[in-house]
Amino acid sequence: MSIRQIVIHPDPRLKKVCDPVAELSDELRKLADDLLETMYDAPGVGLAAPQVAVLTRLIVADAVKDPDAAPQPMVMFNPEVLLASDETSVYEEGCLSIPDQYAEVTRPAEVRVAWIDRDGNPREGEFDRLWATVLQHEIDHLNGKLFIDYLSPMKRQMMTRKSQKYKRERARA
């Protein structure tokens, strides 16, 4: 396993719709392992393949925030929201591709998600609270959408400028 470089917004790869996984391979499983290691190292609660410059429909997540609880890493190939509740919840979201910036985003409070697990088995599950938010956020990445796309144009522009400044400073370091 290795830690991958995280793509920082603005980057055109973050705005692209990702290709579905046609067939699982050891290479894709290795990518999933790398994503998990990168996510935990960052640290974050979710990461999508386009955030490491791979335009394929793969996300990883672990929304267990309690340091005393066992981690629950999830690997999802071709994840898709099948059903979303009318009830909404608001979470302060951040993104590893938009470092150190956060904003409240309203999303469906509960979702039913279908995906293929790392062994190639089709799976479905219902998620709520933080898990629902994280999975929707990561699935958005696969569709070229960022959490700042839910914000007002002025707030989105302000966050993009901060992110551009961060990229320039990082390039100089």
N, C-alpha and C positions, 0 to 999 in steps of 0.2 A: 504494500500500500504506500501511496505517496501523497503528499499535500500538493494540490494544484494551485496555480495562480488564479485568483478571482478577477474576472473582468469587471471593470469599474465603469459606471454610467457617466457620461453618454458614450455608448459604443453601439454601432449598428447591429451587432450580433444579438444584443439584448432585445431588439425590436423585431426579430424574425420569428416566424412560426416554425417550430421544430418538426423534423420528420419522425413518423412513427417507427418504432422498433419492429422490424419485420420478423427477425429471428434472433433469439438470445444467443450470445456467444461468450466465451471466456473473457474476451476483450471487454464486452459490455459489463460483465460482472466485476471485472477489475476496475472499470470506470466507476461503478456503484460504490465499491470499497474506497476508492480514492475520494469520491464525493463525501462519503461519511467521515473519513479522516479529516478532510478539509473543513467540513462543517463543524466538527467538534473542536478543531484547532482554532477556528476563527474568533470566538465561538459563536455558533448560531443554532437555530432550531430547525432549519430547512435549507436545502440547496438544490438548485436545478442545473442540469447539464449545460445549458447555454451560459450559465455564470462562470463556467470554466472553459468557455469557447467551443463546446461540443453541441452542435445543433441537433440533438436527438431527444426524444420524449422519455426522459428519465428524471425522477426526483428522488431525493432522500429527505427524511424528516425524523426528528425526535423531539417531541414537544413536552417531554418530562423535564420540568425545571427544578424539581426538588433534588438537591445534591445528595440526599440520603436515599433516594429511590433508585431502583435499577434502571439503566437506560433502556429505551424501547426503540431502537433504530428500525426504521422502515425504509424499504427500497421498493419503488413503484415504477415499473415500465409501462408506458402508454396510459397513465392515469387519466381518468375523466370523471367529471361530476355528473352523476346520473340524475340526482334529485337535490334540490336546495330548499330549505325551509323558507316560509314567508317571514318568520320571525328573524330579526337581525341582532347582531351584537357588534360592539365597537371595541376594537383593540388598538393600542398604539403599536403600529408596525414599523419595522426597520428592514433593512436589506443589506446583505453583505456586499452587494454591488453598488450601494449608495451609503458608504460608511458614515457612521456617527450622526445620522439624520433619522428622525422619527416623526410620525404623524398619525393621528387617529383615522382609521378607515372603518367604514361600515360594510359588513358582509353578512350573508346568511349565517344564522347561528348554528345550523346543523346541515350537514351534507351527506349524501350517499355517494361513495366513490367506487369505481371499478378500476382494476389495474391487473397487471401480470407481475407475479412475484419473481424473485431471482432464480427460482427453479422452473419458471415457465408456466406456473399454474395460474389460471384466471381466479381473481379474488374480488370480493366486494365487501365493503364495510361502511358502517355509519359512524360519523365523527361529530363531536360537538366541542364547544368552548375553544380553547387555544388550538387543539388539533384541527378543527374545522377551518380556522383562520389560516393556519400554517399551510395546510394542503391546498386551499384555494389560492393563496399567495404563490406557492410554488408552481401549481398548474398554470396560473396566469403567465409565469415566465415562459412556459412552453408555447404559449400563444402570443409571445412578443409584448406582453403587458406588464408594466411595473406598478408597484403600489402607489407611486406618485401620480399615475394616470387617473386615480380616483380623486385627486385633490383639485383645488381651483387652479386655473392657469397661472395666476400670480405666484402661488405657493410652489407649484411644480417648477416654474422658471427659477425661483429663488434656490430651490434645492438642487436643481441642475447646475446652476452657477457654482454653488458650494462644492459640488462633486467635481466639476471641471477644475476648480482651484486645487482640490485634493489631488487629482491626477497629475497636474503640473508639478506640485510640490513633491509628489512621490517620484516623478520622473527625474527630478533634479537630485534626489537623495542618493 
